[in-house]
Amino acid sequence: MANNKDTELESIVVEILLDPQIRQSCGIYVEKWMFSRHIHINLVETMMTREFKDKPINEKTLRLYMQNTYDNIYNEDWKYVDELIKSYSPVSSEDIPAVTSILGTFIKNKTTLKGIDLFTKGKAKESEKFFLRATSFDLTPDPFINPLQEGIIDHLKQKDLPPGGKIIQSSLGLINSALQYHGYKNGDLIMTVLRPKGGKSTFMIQEGAAAANQEAKVAHIHLGDFSEFDSICKYMSCITGDPISDVINAPKHYTSRCKAWLEHIRVAAFPAMSLDTDEVIAYCRTLRKKFKFDVLIIDYDANIRAPEDMQMYETGGYMYSTFKGFGQEAGHVTHIGCQPKIQFWKEEVLPFEAAAESSRKQHAVDIMITGGRNEKHSRIGTFSLPLVRRGASSGITRVRFDDIHSRILEISQKDYDLLLQETKNAKQEAADVSLENIRFEDKIKEVK
């Protein structure tokens, strides 16, 4: 006789099996003798038939099939089936490990109990088969995709792309033109490498503002260098194009002007070395429950505390792989700031090997963005793409660092050359500057 706990677990397993992908990958391990309630036995047996095994459950078809197959289903059973199907929702990719664990434990325990039952009945030889199956059992879902499976391409696209299938574009044309998708997609891990005071935080805030301008939700974590107030003021300066000093002196005024963007942004600041990788992710998981962000920005990696039992060379690989896995699981873009090695601090065009601490970081990175200032004229410089996994690597663009207005603007080679020739005190401004696909000013006019 099954107890209430067993019955509840059976009900959970049956509900899990309503998902056609779970039935297709794990159904071969589930047998009807594992269930005690007759309605569970009937449901599982029906769902494992050829007519239902790899298709979404249609309630009318299921009911008709079961009515013609079983004569032990009563009104209360049909009510239970109706409630089960109404409460069903497909298993999300992030829940697959938990669901697999529940199914695996259920199958293993039931197989063991079957062996015990046979053994106590004097059927030692038969019980041996079940004991062996239970001890060697390993439920590993089939990871391979059939491209012709109905609906699979739409499912995969939805998994890879932000809500509505809209790619999140960068604020720099260089990046959008180099990427295969012409922008960032879910799961992308982007490493941004600039020297200290080189514009790393400015660029990452600009990318966050660009994402918010596209109505993507942004979570921005600062470790060590910025306070929450610093961050918000920097965002508002970037959005409006007004001097950062003006924003700091009238923050409420600018908060009102920038409301359309700020409602898509959340910021947090922590002291350097106060959090390790797992603690950063724990805070992000908590935020996701009420604010399902599309972009996570971490500024920057060297201020994340390393695990005590891990050497520096290993830490970079662990950190980046963990953030990459989190982004793929939850479905968001991840930007991480990184300093270059000291010998590259004066370089304007940084090579692939410039990232500090560990080459293992690059194994997890999808896009590596580097930037450097011109040694003779610190207001201009170059951004480059040493690594693009899905797209064209090695591209460069000239930029102007507008530190006062918290922006980094792409400029033509001609304007770069003109600025380079200017004297230190020249006031001439370069023409033809733009933030890629961003016209913050248009929206600002509407809310003034």
C-alpha positions as a Markdown table, in Angstrom:
| # | Residue | x | y | z |
|---|---|---|---|---|
| 1 | Met | 0.0 | 0.0 | 0.0 |
| 2 | Ala | 1.5 | 3.3 | -1.1 |
| 3 | Asn | 1.7 | 6.1 | 1.5 |
| 4 | Asn | 0.8 | 9.8 | 0.9 |
| 5 | Lys | 4.4 | 10.7 | 0.3 |
| 6 | Asp | 4.8 | 8.1 | -2.4 |
| 7 | Thr | 1.5 | 9.1 | -4.1 |
| 8 | Glu | 2.6 | 12.8 | -4.1 |
| 9 | Leu | 5.9 | 11.9 | -5.7 |
| 10 | Glu | 4.1 | 9.7 | -8.3 |
| 11 | Ser | 1.9 | 12.7 | -9.1 |
| 12 | Ile | 5.0 | 15.0 | -9.6 |
| 13 | Val | 6.6 | 12.3 | -11.9 |
| 14 | Val | 3.5 | 12.0 | -14.0 |
| 15 | Glu | 3.3 | 15.8 | -14.4 |
| 16 | Ile | 6.9 | 15.9 | -15.5 |
| 17 | Leu | 6.2 | 13.2 | -18.1 |
| 18 | Leu | 3.5 | 15.4 | -19.7 |
| 19 | Asp | 6.5 | 17.2 | -21.3 |
| 20 | Pro | 7.1 | 15.5 | -24.7 |
| 21 | Gln | 10.8 | 16.2 | -24.6 |
| 22 | Ile | 11.1 | 14.5 | -21.2 |
| 23 | Arg | 9.1 | 11.5 | -22.4 |
| 24 | Gln | 11.2 | 11.2 | -25.5 |
| 25 | Ser | 14.6 | 11.3 | -23.7 |
| 26 | Cys | 13.7 | 9.5 | -20.4 |
| 27 | Gly | 10.5 | 7.6 | -21.1 |
| 28 | Ile | 12.3 | 4.3 | -21.9 |
| 29 | Tyr | 13.3 | 4.0 | -18.2 |
| 30 | Val | 9.8 | 4.5 | -16.8 |
| 31 | Glu | 7.5 | 1.5 | -16.4 |
| 32 | Lys | 3.9 | 1.2 | -15.2 |
| 33 | Trp | 4.7 | -1.1 | -12.3 |
| 34 | Met | 6.6 | 1.8 | -10.7 |
| 35 | Phe | 3.2 | 3.5 | -9.9 |
| 36 | Ser | 0.5 | 2.4 | -7.3 |
| 37 | Arg | -2.5 | 4.5 | -8.3 |
| 38 | His | -4.5 | 3.0 | -11.1 |
| 39 | Ile | -5.0 | 6.4 | -12.8 |
| 40 | His | -1.2 | 7.0 | -12.8 |
| 41 | Ile | -0.6 | 3.5 | -14.3 |
| 42 | Asn | -3.1 | 4.2 | -17.0 |
| 43 | Leu | -1.8 | 7.7 | -17.8 |
| 44 | Val | 1.9 | 6.5 | -18.0 |
| 45 | Glu | 1.0 | 3.6 | -20.1 |
| 46 | Thr | -1.0 | 5.8 | -22.5 |
| 47 | Met | 1.7 | 8.5 | -22.7 |
| 48 | Met | 4.3 | 5.9 | -23.6 |
| 49 | Thr | 2.4 | 4.6 | -26.6 |
| 50 | Arg | 3.5 | 5.5 | -30.1 |
| 51 | Glu | 0.5 | 7.9 | -30.5 |
| 52 | Phe | 1.6 | 10.1 | -27.6 |
| 53 | Lys | 5.3 | 9.4 | -26.8 |
| 54 | Asp | 6.9 | 12.3 | -28.7 |
| 55 | Lys | 3.9 | 14.7 | -29.1 |
| 56 | Pro | 2.4 | 17.4 | -26.9 |
| 57 | Ile | -0.6 | 16.0 | -25.0 |
| 58 | Asn | -4.0 | 16.9 | -26.5 |
| 59 | Glu | -6.5 | 16.5 | -23.7 |
| 60 | Lys | -9.5 | 15.5 | -25.9 |
| 61 | Thr | -7.4 | 12.9 | -27.8 |
| 62 | Leu | -6.0 | 11.6 | -24.5 |
| 63 | Arg | -9.4 | 11.3 | -22.9 |
| 64 | Leu | -10.9 | 9.5 | -25.9 |
| 65 | Tyr | -8.0 | 7.0 | -26.1 |
| 66 | Met | -8.2 | 6.2 | -22.3 |
| 67 | Gln | -12.0 | 5.8 | -22.4 |
| 68 | Asn | -11.7 | 3.2 | -25.2 |
| 69 | Thr | -8.8 | 1.4 | -23.4 |
| 70 | Tyr | -9.6 | 1.3 | -19.7 |
| 71 | Asp | -12.7 | 0.5 | -17.8 |
| 72 | Asn | -11.5 | 1.5 | -14.3 |
| 73 | Ile | -11.4 | 5.3 | -14.7 |
| 74 | Tyr | -14.1 | 7.2 | -12.7 |
| 75 | Asn | -15.3 | 10.8 | -12.4 |
| 76 | Glu | -12.8 | 11.7 | -9.7 |
| 77 | Asp | -10.0 | 10.3 | -11.9 |
| 78 | Trp | -11.1 | 12.5 | -14.9 |
| 79 | Lys | -11.2 | 15.5 | -12.6 |
| 80 | Tyr | -7.7 | 14.7 | -11.4 |
| 81 | Val | -6.5 | 14.3 | -15.1 |
| 82 | Asp | -8.1 | 17.7 | -16.0 |
| 83 | Glu | -6.4 | 19.5 | -13.1 |
| 84 | Leu | -3.0 | 17.8 | -14.0 |
| 85 | Ile | -3.1 | 19.0 | -17.6 |
| 86 | Lys | -4.3 | 22.5 | -16.7 |
| 87 | Ser | -1.5 | 23.0 | -14.3 |
| 88 | Tyr | 1.1 | 21.6 | -16.7 |
| 89 | Ser | 3.9 | 23.9 | -18.1 |
| 90 | Pro | 6.8 | 22.8 | -20.2 |
| 91 | Val | 10.1 | 22.0 | -18.4 |
| 92 | Ser | 12.5 | 25.0 | -18.9 |
| 93 | Ser | 16.1 | 24.4 | -19.9 |
| 94 | Glu | 17.3 | 25.7 | -16.5 |
| 95 | Asp | 15.0 | 23.2 | -14.7 |
| 96 | Ile | 16.3 | 20.1 | -16.6 |
| 97 | Pro | 18.9 | 19.2 | -14.0 |
| 98 | Ala | 16.4 | 19.3 | -11.2 |
| 99 | Val | 13.8 | 17.3 | -13.2 |
| 100 | Thr | 16.4 | 14.7 | -14.2 |
| 101 | Ser | 17.4 | 14.3 | -10.6 |
| 102 | Ile | 13.8 | 13.8 | -9.5 |
| 103 | Leu | 13.1 | 11.2 | -12.2 |
| 104 | Gly | 16.4 | 9.4 | -11.6 |
| 105 | Thr | 15.8 | 9.1 | -7.9 |
| 106 | Phe | 12.2 | 7.9 | -8.4 |
| 107 | Ile | 13.2 | 5.2 | -11.0 |
| 108 | Lys | 16.2 | 4.0 | -8.9 |
| 109 | Asn | 14.2 | 3.7 | -5.7 |
| 110 | Lys | 11.3 | 1.9 | -7.3 |
| 111 | Thr | 13.7 | -0.5 | -9.0 |
| 112 | Thr | 15.4 | -1.2 | -5.7 |
| 113 | Leu | 12.0 | -1.8 | -4.0 |
| 114 | Lys | 10.9 | -4.1 | -6.8 |
| 115 | Gly | 14.1 | -6.2 | -6.2 |
| 116 | Ile | 13.4 | -6.3 | -2.4 |
| 117 | Asp | 9.8 | -7.3 | -3.0 |
| 118 | Leu | 10.9 | -10.2 | -5.2 |
| 119 | Phe | 13.6 | -11.3 | -2.9 |
| 120 | Thr | 11.3 | -11.5 | 0.1 |
| 121 | Lys | 9.0 | -13.6 | -2.0 |
| 122 | Gly | 11.8 | -16.1 | -2.5 |
| 123 | Lys | 12.5 | -15.0 | -6.1 |
| 124 | Ala | 16.2 | -14.3 | -5.5 |
| 125 | Lys | 17.3 | -14.9 | -9.1 |
| 126 | Glu | 14.6 | -12.5 | -10.5 |
| 127 | Ser | 15.4 | -9.9 | -7.8 |
| 128 | Glu | 19.1 | -9.9 | -8.8 |
| 129 | Lys | 18.2 | -8.3 | -12.2 |
| 130 | Phe | 16.4 | -5.3 | -10.5 |
| 131 | Phe | 19.2 | -4.8 | -7.9 |
| 132 | Leu | 21.8 | -4.7 | -10.7 |
| 133 | Arg | 19.7 | -2.3 | -12.7 |
| 134 | Ala | 19.3 | 0.0 | -9.7 |
| 135 | Thr | 23.0 | 0.1 | -8.8 |
| 136 | Ser | 24.1 | 0.8 | -12.3 |
| 137 | Phe | 21.3 | 3.1 | -13.3 |
| 138 | Asp | 22.3 | 6.6 | -14.7 |
| 139 | Leu | 19.6 | 8.8 | -16.2 |
| 140 | Thr | 21.3 | 10.9 | -18.8 |
| 141 | Pro | 19.0 | 12.7 | -21.2 |
| 142 | Asp | 19.8 | 12.4 | -24.9 |
| 143 | Pro | 21.5 | 15.7 | -25.7 |
| 144 | Phe | 21.3 | 15.5 | -29.4 |
| 145 | Ile | 18.9 | 17.6 | -31.5 |
| 146 | Asn | 17.0 | 16.4 | -34.5 |
| 147 | Pro | 16.8 | 19.6 | -36.7 |
| 148 | Leu | 13.6 | 18.2 | -38.4 |
| 149 | Gln | 11.7 | 17.7 | -35.1 |
| 150 | Glu | 8.5 | 19.8 | -35.2 |
| 151 | Gly | 9.0 | 23.2 | -33.5 |
| 152 | Ile | 12.6 | 22.5 | -32.5 |
| 153 | Ile | 14.1 | 25.4 | -34.6 |
| 154 | Asp | 11.7 | 27.9 | -33.0 |
| 155 | His | 12.5 | 26.5 | -29.6 |
| 156 | Leu | 16.3 | 26.8 | -30.1 |
| 157 | Lys | 15.9 | 30.3 | -31.5 |
| 158 | Gln | 13.8 | 31.4 | -28.5 |
| 159 | Lys | 16.5 | 29.9 | -26.2 |
| 160 | Asp | 19.3 | 31.8 | -27.9 |
| 161 | Leu | 17.7 | 35.2 | -28.5 |
| 162 | Pro | 16.3 | 37.8 | -26.1 |
| 163 | Pro | 12.5 | 38.1 | -25.7 |
| 164 | Gly | 10.8 | 38.7 | -29.0 |
| 165 | Gly | 13.9 | 37.4 | -30.9 |
| 166 | Lys | 15.5 | 40.9 | -30.9 |
| 167 | Ile | 19.3 | 41.0 | -30.8 |
| 168 | Ile | 20.8 | 43.5 | -28.3 |
| 169 | Gln | 23.0 | 45.8 | -30.4 |
| 170 | Ser | 26.2 | 47.4 | -29.1 |
| 171 | Ser | 26.9 | 51.1 | -29.0 |
| 172 | Leu | 29.8 | 50.6 | -31.4 |
| 173 | Gly | 29.2 | 49.9 | -35.1 |
| 174 | Leu | 32.5 | 47.9 | -35.2 |
| 175 | Ile | 31.0 | 45.3 | -32.9 |
| 176 | Asn | 27.6 | 45.1 | -34.6 |
| 177 | Ser | 29.2 | 44.7 | -38.0 |
| 178 | Ala | 31.7 | 42.1 | -36.8 |
| 179 | Leu | 29.2 | 39.8 | -35.1 |
| 180 | Gln | 27.4 | 37.1 | -37.0 |
| 181 | Tyr | 24.1 | 38.1 | -35.4 |
| 182 | His | 24.9 | 41.9 | -35.7 |
| 183 | Gly | 24.6 | 42.2 | -32.0 |
| 184 | Tyr | 24.7 | 40.3 | -28.7 |
| 185 | Lys | 22.5 | 37.2 | -28.1 |
| 186 | Asn | 21.6 | 35.2 | -25.0 |
| 187 | Gly | 24.6 | 33.3 | -23.5 |
| 188 | Asp | 27.2 | 35.6 | -25.0 |
| 189 | Leu | 30.2 | 36.3 | -22.7 |
| 190 | Ile | 32.0 | 39.5 | -23.5 |
| 191 | Met | 35.4 | 40.5 | -22.1 |
| 192 | Thr | 36.2 | 44.2 | -22.2 |
| 193 | Val | 39.9 | 44.9 | -21.7 |
| 194 | Leu | 41.2 | 48.5 | -21.1 |
| 195 | Arg | 43.9 | 49.7 | -18.8 |
| 196 | Pro | 43.1 | 51.5 | -15.4 |
| 197 | Lys | 41.5 | 54.9 | -16.1 |
| 198 | Gly | 41.3 | 53.9 | -19.8 |
| 199 | Gly | 37.6 | 54.0 | -20.2 |
| 200 | Lys | 36.5 | 50.5 | -19.2 |
| 201 | Ser | 33.7 | 51.5 | -16.8 |
| 202 | Thr | 32.6 | 54.3 | -19.2 |
| 203 | Phe | 32.3 | 51.8 | -22.1 |
| 204 | Met | 30.5 | 49.2 | -20.0 |
| 205 | Ile | 28.0 | 51.8 | -18.8 |
| 206 | Gln | 27.5 | 53.0 | -22.4 |
| 207 | Glu | 26.8 | 49.4 | -23.4 |
| 208 | Gly | 24.3 | 49.1 | -20.6 |
| 209 | Ala | 22.6 | 52.4 | -21.6 |
| 210 | Ala | 22.5 | 51.2 | -25.2 |
| 211 | Ala | 20.8 | 48.0 | -24.1 |
| 212 | Ala | 18.3 | 49.9 | -21.9 |
| 213 | Asn | 17.6 | 52.2 | -24.9 |
| 214 | Gln | 16.5 | 49.0 | -26.7 |
| 215 | Glu | 14.2 | 48.2 | -23.7 |
| 216 | Ala | 16.4 | 45.4 | -22.6 |
| 217 | Lys | 16.8 | 44.9 | -18.8 |
| 218 | Val | 20.3 | 45.5 | -17.4 |
| 219 | Ala | 21.8 | 44.4 | -14.1 |
| 220 | His | 25.1 | 46.2 | -13.4 |
| 221 | Ile | 27.5 | 45.2 | -10.6 |
| 222 | His | 30.4 | 47.3 | -9.5 |
| 223 | Leu | 33.2 | 45.8 | -7.4 |
| 224 | Gly | 35.5 | 48.3 | -5.7 |
| 225 | Asp | 35.7 | 51.4 | -7.9 |
| 226 | Phe | 32.1 | 52.8 | -8.1 |
| 227 | Ser | 29.3 | 53.5 | -5.7 |
| 228 | Glu | 25.6 | 53.1 | -6.7 |
| 229 | Phe | 25.3 | 56.9 | -6.9 |
| 230 | Asp | 28.5 | 57.1 | -9.1 |
| 231 | Ser | 27.0 | 54.5 | -11.5 |
| 232 | Ile | 23.6 | 56.1 | -11.8 |
| 233 | Cys | 25.0 | 59.5 | -12.4 |
| 234 | Lys | 27.4 | 58.1 | -15.1 |
| 235 | Tyr | 24.4 | 56.4 | -16.8 |
| 236 | Met | 22.5 | 59.6 | -16.8 |
| 237 | Ser | 25.4 | 61.6 | -18.2 |
| 238 | Cys | 25.8 | 59.0 | -21.0 |
| 239 | Ile | 22.1 | 59.0 | -21.8 |
| 240 | Thr | 21.7 | 62.8 | -21.9 |
| 241 | Gly | 25.1 | 63.8 | -23.2 |
| 242 | Asp | 25.4 | 66.4 | -20.4 |
| 243 | Pro | 28.5 | 66.8 | -18.3 |
| 244 | Ile | 28.9 | 64.4 | -15.4 |
| 245 | Ser | 29.4 | 67.4 | -13.1 |
| 246 | Asp | 26.0 | 68.8 | -14.0 |
| 247 | Val | 24.3 | 65.4 | -13.3 |
| 248 | Ile | 26.0 | 65.1 | -9.9 |
| 249 | Asn | 24.8 | 68.6 | -8.9 |
| 250 | Ala | 21.1 | 67.9 | -9.9 |
| 251 | Pro | 20.5 | 64.2 | -9.7 |
| 252 | Lys | 16.8 | 64.4 | -9.1 |
| 253 | His | 16.3 | 66.5 | -12.2 |
| 254 | Tyr | 18.2 | 64.0 | -14.3 |
| 255 | Thr | 16.5 | 61.0 | -12.8 |
| 256 | Ser | 13.2 | 62.5 | -14.0 |
| 257 | Arg | 14.6 | 63.1 | -17.5 |
| 258 | Cys | 16.1 | 59.6 | -17.7 |
| 259 | Lys | 13.2 | 57.7 | -16.3 |
| 260 | Ala | 12.5 | 55.9 | -19.6 |
| 261 | Trp | 16.0 | 54.3 | -19.4 |
| 262 | Leu | 16.5 | 53.9 | -15.7 |
| 263 | Glu | 13.4 | 51.8 | -15.3 |
| 264 | His | 15.3 | 49.1 | -17.3 |
| 265 | Ile | 18.5 | 49.4 | -15.1 |
| 266 | Arg | 19.4 | 48.0 | -11.7 |
| 267 | Val | 22.8 | 48.7 | -10.1 |
| 268 | Ala | 24.7 | 47.3 | -7.1 |
| 269 | Ala | 28.1 | 48.1 | -5.6 |
| 270 | Phe | 30.3 | 46.1 | -3.3 |
| 271 | Pro | 33.8 | 46.6 | -1.8 |
| 272 | Ala | 36.6 | 45.0 | -3.7 |
| 273 | Met | 37.3 | 41.3 | -2.8 |
| 274 | Ser | 34.1 | 41.1 | -0.7 |
| 275 | Leu | 32.4 | 38.6 | -3.0 |
| 276 | Asp | 33.5 | 35.4 | -4.8 |
| 277 | Thr | 32.1 | 34.2 | -8.1 |
| 278 | Asp | 29.4 | 32.1 | -6.5 |
| 279 | Glu | 28.2 | 34.9 | -4.2 |
| 280 | Val | 27.9 | 37.3 | -7.2 |
| 281 | Ile | 25.7 | 34.7 | -9.0 |
| 282 | Ala | 23.7 | 34.2 | -5.8 |
| 283 | Tyr | 22.8 | 37.9 | -5.7 |
| 284 | Cys | 22.0 | 37.8 | -9.4 |
| 285 | Arg | 19.6 | 34.8 | -8.9 |
| 286 | Thr | 17.8 | 36.8 | -6.2 |
| 287 | Leu | 17.4 | 39.8 | -8.5 |
| 288 | Arg | 16.2 | 37.6 | -11.4 |
| 289 | Lys | 13.1 | 36.6 | -9.3 |
| 290 | Lys | 11.7 | 40.1 | -9.5 |
| 291 | Phe | 13.7 | 41.7 | -12.4 |
| 292 | Lys | 14.5 | 39.2 | -15.2 |
| 293 | Phe | 17.5 | 41.0 | -16.7 |
| 294 | Asp | 18.7 | 40.5 | -20.3 |
| 295 | Val | 22.2 | 41.9 | -19.7 |
| 296 | Leu | 24.5 | 41.4 | -16.8 |
| 297 | Ile | 27.5 | 43.7 | -16.4 |
| 298 | Ile | 30.3 | 43.0 | -14.0 |
| 299 | Asp | 33.0 | 45.7 | -13.4 |
| 300 | Tyr | 35.5 | 44.1 | -12.9 |
| 301 | Asp | 37.0 | 40.6 | -12.6 |
| 302 | Ala | 40.2 | 41.4 | -10.6 |
| 303 | Asn | 38.0 | 42.6 | -7.7 |
| 304 | Ile | 36.2 | 39.3 | -7.3 |
| 305 | Arg | 37.6 | 37.3 | -4.5 |
| 306 | Ala | 39.3 | 34.0 | -5.5 |
| 307 | Pro | 38.4 | 30.7 | -3.7 |
| 308 | Glu | 40.9 | 29.9 | -1.0 |
| 309 | Asp | 41.9 | 26.5 | -2.5 |
| 310 | Met | 42.4 | 27.8 | -6.1 |
| 311 | Gln | 45.5 | 29.3 | -7.7 |
| 312 | Met | 45.3 | 32.6 | -9.7 |
| 313 | Tyr | 45.8 | 30.8 | -13.0 |
| 314 | Glu | 42.9 | 28.5 | -12.3 |
| 315 | Thr | 40.7 | 31.3 | -10.8 |
| 316 | Gly | 40.3 | 33.1 | -14.1 |
| 317 | Gly | 39.2 | 30.0 | -16.0 |
| 318 | Tyr | 36.7 | 29.0 | -13.2 |
| 319 | Met | 35.3 | 32.5 | -12.9 |
| 320 | Tyr | 34.7 | 33.0 | -16.6 |
| 321 | Ser | 33.4 | 29.5 | -17.2 |
| 322 | Thr | 31.0 | 29.9 | -14.3 |
| 323 | Phe | 29.6 | 33.2 | -15.5 |
| 324 | Lys | 29.3 | 31.8 | -19.0 |
| 325 | Gly | 27.4 | 28.8 | -17.7 |
| 326 | Phe | 25.1 | 31.1 | -15.7 |
| 327 | Gly | 24.4 | 33.3 | -18.7 |
| 328 | Gln | 23.6 | 30.3 | -20.9 |
| 329 | Glu | 21.3 | 28.7 | -18.2 |
| 330 | Ala | 19.4 | 31.9 | -17.3 |
| 331 | Gly | 19.5 | 33.3 | -20.9 |
| 332 | His | 21.3 | 36.7 | -20.7 |
| 333 | Val | 24.3 | 38.5 | -22.1 |
| 334 | Thr | 27.3 | 38.9 | -19.8 |
| 335 | His | 29.8 | 41.7 | -19.9 |
| 336 | Ile | 32.9 | 41.4 | -17.7 |
| 337 | Gly | 35.6 | 44.1 | -17.4 |
| 338 | Cys | 39.2 | 43.1 | -17.3 |
| 339 | Gln | 42.5 | 44.9 | -17.0 |
| 340 | Pro | 45.4 | 44.2 | -19.4 |
| 341 | Lys | 48.8 | 43.0 | -18.3 |
| 342 | Ile | 51.0 | 45.9 | -17.2 |
| 343 | Gln | 53.3 | 45.6 | -20.3 |
| 344 | Phe | 50.3 | 46.5 | -22.5 |
| 345 | Trp | 49.1 | 49.6 | -20.5 |
| 346 | Lys | 50.6 | 52.0 | -23.0 |
| 347 | Glu | 49.5 | 50.1 | -26.1 |
| 348 | Glu | 46.7 | 51.6 | -28.2 |
| 349 | Val | 45.9 | 48.4 | -30.0 |
| 350 | Leu | 45.9 | 45.5 | -27.6 |
| 351 | Pro | 46.5 | 41.9 | -28.8 |
| 352 | Phe | 44.7 | 38.7 | -27.9 |
| 353 | Glu | 47.2 | 37.9 | -25.2 |
| 354 | Ala | 46.8 | 41.2 | -23.4 |
| 355 | Ala | 44.2 | 40.1 | -20.8 |
| 356 | Ala | 45.6 | 40.0 | -17.3 |
| 357 | Glu | 46.1 | 37.0 | -15.1 |
| 358 | Ser | 45.0 | 34.0 | -17.1 |
| 359 | Ser | 44.8 | 32.8 | -20.7 |
| 360 | Arg | 42.2 | 30.4 | -19.4 |
| 361 | Lys | 39.6 | 33.2 | -19.5 |
| 362 | Gln | 39.6 | 33.3 | -23.2 |
| 363 | His | 38.4 | 29.7 | -23.4 |
| 364 | Ala | 35.0 | 30.7 | -22.2 |
| 365 | Val | 34.8 | 34.1 | -23.9 |
| 366 | Asp | 32.7 | 34.7 | -27.0 |
| 367 | Ile | 33.8 | 38.2 | -27.8 |
| 368 | Met | 37.0 | 40.0 | -26.6 |
| 369 | Ile | 36.9 | 43.8 | -26.9 |
| 370 | Thr | 40.0 | 45.8 | -26.3 |
| 371 | Gly | 40.6 | 49.5 | -26.1 |
| 372 | Gly | 43.5 | 51.8 | -25.7 |
| 373 | Arg | 44.2 | 55.5 | -25.7 |
| 374 | Asn | 46.7 | 57.2 | -28.0 |
| 375 | Glu | 49.9 | 58.0 | -26.0 |
| 376 | Lys | 50.3 | 61.5 | -27.5 |
| 377 | His | 46.6 | 62.4 | -27.4 |
| 378 | Ser | 44.6 | 60.8 | -24.6 |
| 379 | Arg | 41.2 | 61.9 | -25.9 |
| 380 | Ile | 41.5 | 59.6 | -28.9 |
| 381 | Gly | 42.3 | 55.9 | -29.3 |
| 382 | Thr | 41.4 | 52.6 | -30.8 |
| 383 | Phe | 39.0 | 49.8 | -30.1 |
| 384 | Ser | 39.7 | 46.3 | -31.5 |
| 385 | Leu | 38.2 | 42.8 | -31.6 |
| 386 | Pro | 41.0 | 40.2 | -31.1 |
| 387 | Leu | 38.5 | 37.5 | -30.6 |
| 388 | Val | 35.0 | 37.0 | -32.1 |
| 389 | Arg | 33.8 | 33.3 | -32.0 |
| 390 | Arg | 30.8 | 33.9 | -34.2 |
| 391 | Gly | 31.8 | 36.6 | -36.7 |
| 392 | Ala | 34.9 | 38.4 | -37.9 |
| 393 | Ser | 37.9 | 38.9 | -35.5 |
| 394 | Ser | 40.7 | 41.6 | -35.8 |
| 395 | Gly | 38.5 | 44.6 | -36.7 |
| 396 | Ile | 39.4 | 48.0 | -35.4 |
| 397 | Thr | 37.7 | 51.4 | -35.1 |
| 398 | Arg | 39.0 | 54.8 | -34.1 |
| 399 | Val | 37.3 | 56.5 | -31.1 |
| 400 | Arg | 37.1 | 59.7 | -29.2 |
| 401 | Phe | 37.0 | 59.5 | -25.4 |
| 402 | Asp | 34.4 | 62.1 | -24.3 |
| 403 | Asp | 35.1 | 61.7 | -20.6 |
| 404 | Ile | 33.2 | 64.8 | -19.5 |
| 405 | His | 30.0 | 63.4 | -21.1 |
| 406 | Ser | 30.6 | 59.8 | -20.2 |
| 407 | Arg | 30.7 | 58.6 | -23.8 |
| 408 | Ile | 33.1 | 56.8 | -26.2 |
| 409 | Leu | 32.3 | 57.8 | -29.8 |
| 410 | Glu | 33.4 | 56.2 | -33.0 |
| 411 | Ile | 35.2 | 58.6 | -35.4 |
| 412 | Ser | 36.5 | 58.4 | -38.9 |
| 413 | Gln | 40.2 | 57.9 | -39.6 |
| 414 | Lys | 40.3 | 61.4 | -41.0 |
| 415 | Asp | 39.0 | 63.0 | -37.8 |
| 416 | Tyr | 41.4 | 60.8 | -35.8 |
| 417 | Asp | 44.3 | 62.1 | -37.8 |
| 418 | Leu | 43.1 | 65.7 | -37.4 |
| 419 | Leu | 42.8 | 65.4 | -33.6 |
| 420 | Leu | 46.2 | 63.8 | -33.4 |
| 421 | Gln | 47.7 | 66.9 | -35.1 |
| 422 | Glu | 46.0 | 69.3 | -32.7 |
| 423 | Thr | 48.0 | 71.1 | -30.0 |
| 424 | Lys | 47.2 | 70.1 | -26.5 |
| 425 | Asn | 45.0 | 73.1 | -25.8 |
| 426 | Ala | 43.1 | 73.1 | -29.2 |
| 427 | Lys | 39.4 | 73.5 | -28.9 |
| 428 | Gln | 38.5 | 72.2 | -32.4 |
| 429 | Glu | 35.9 | 69.4 | -32.2 |
| 430 | Ala | 35.8 | 66.5 | -34.6 |
| 431 | Ala | 32.8 | 66.0 | -36.9 |
| 432 | Asp | 31.0 | 62.8 | -37.8 |
| 433 | Val | 30.7 | 61.1 | -34.4 |
| 434 | Ser | 28.0 | 58.7 | -33.5 |
| 435 | Leu | 26.8 | 56.0 | -31.1 |
| 436 | Glu | 25.7 | 53.1 | -33.2 |
| 437 | Asn | 21.9 | 53.0 | -33.6 |
| 438 | Ile | 21.4 | 55.2 | -30.5 |
| 439 | Arg | 19.7 | 58.5 | -30.5 |
| 440 | Phe | 19.2 | 59.2 | -26.9 |
| 441 | Glu | 18.5 | 62.8 | -27.7 |
| 442 | Asp | 15.3 | 62.0 | -29.5 |
| 443 | Lys | 13.7 | 60.5 | -26.4 |
| 444 | Ile | 15.1 | 63.2 | -24.2 |
| 445 | Lys | 13.3 | 65.9 | -26.2 |
| 446 | Glu | 10.1 | 64.1 | -25.5 |
| 447 | Val | 10.5 | 64.1 | -21.7 |
| 448 | Lys | 12.0 | 67.5 | -21.1 |
